[in-house]
């Protein structure tokens, strides 16, 4: 799964005269297993200048942006804390303190 993106699907839904935009993204077990494997593998590696700390799905980023959370301005530590707080720790790809 390395190097592949999981795209989200968007639909317009009409209910009782109102239109809603619904976005969904399928998160496969393979994707979650890959995140877990990366987390396990990094425990034995040296830290470099750049290290992947999480694989945040597009729908999570979109949700945060809609809530006014400036995802692209967050530090890696803030992203990890937010993922943990929202019970989305499966997307974290490191065990190291950031």
SVG drawing of the C-alpha trace seen along z (x, -y; Angstrom):
<svg xmlns="http://www.w3.org/2000/svg" viewBox="-39 -28 59 34">
<polyline fill="none" stroke="black" stroke-width="0.4" points="0.0,0.0 3.0,-2.3 2.8,-5.2 -1.0,-4.9 -3.7,-7.2 -7.2,-6.3 -9.5,-8.7 -12.7,-9.9 -16.1,-9.7 -18.4,-12.7 -22.2,-12.6 -24.9,-15.2 -27.9,-14.0 -31.3,-15.5 -33.6,-15.0 -36.8,-16.9 -35.9,-19.7 -32.4,-20.2 -29.2,-19.3 -26.2,-17.9 -22.7,-17.1 -21.6,-13.7 -18.0,-12.6 -16.9,-9.0 -13.6,-7.3 -13.1,-3.6 -10.3,-2.7 -9.2,0.8 -7.7,3.2 -4.6,3.3 -4.2,-0.4 -4.5,-0.1 -2.1,2.9 0.4,0.9 0.2,-1.9 0.8,0.6 3.8,2.2 5.4,-1.3 4.9,-2.0 6.6,1.2 9.4,0.9 10.3,-2.6 11.0,-1.6 14.3,-0.1 15.4,-2.8 17.4,-6.0 15.6,-9.3 16.5,-11.3 15.7,-14.9 12.3,-13.8 10.1,-11.1 6.6,-10.1 4.5,-10.3 1.0,-9.6 -1.1,-8.7 -4.1,-11.0 -7.0,-10.1 -8.4,-12.9 -11.8,-12.8 -10.2,-13.4 -8.3,-16.4 -11.5,-17.7 -13.4,-17.3 -10.8,-19.2 -10.7,-22.0 -14.5,-22.3 -14.2,-22.6 -11.8,-25.5 -8.7,-23.5 -5.8,-24.6 -4.4,-21.2 -1.6,-22.4 -0.4,-24.7 -0.3,-22.1 2.9,-20.7 3.5,-16.9 3.1,-16.8 -0.3,-18.6 -1.5,-16.2 -0.5,-13.2 -2.3,-14.7 -5.4,-15.4 -5.5,-11.9 -5.1,-10.3 -7.8,-12.6 -10.2,-11.6 -9.5,-7.9 -7.8,-7.8 -4.5,-6.4 -4.5,-3.7 -3.3,-6.3 -0.2,-7.1 2.9,-5.5 5.5,-6.1 6.0,-5.2 8.6,-7.9 8.0,-11.0 7.6,-14.0"/>
</svg>
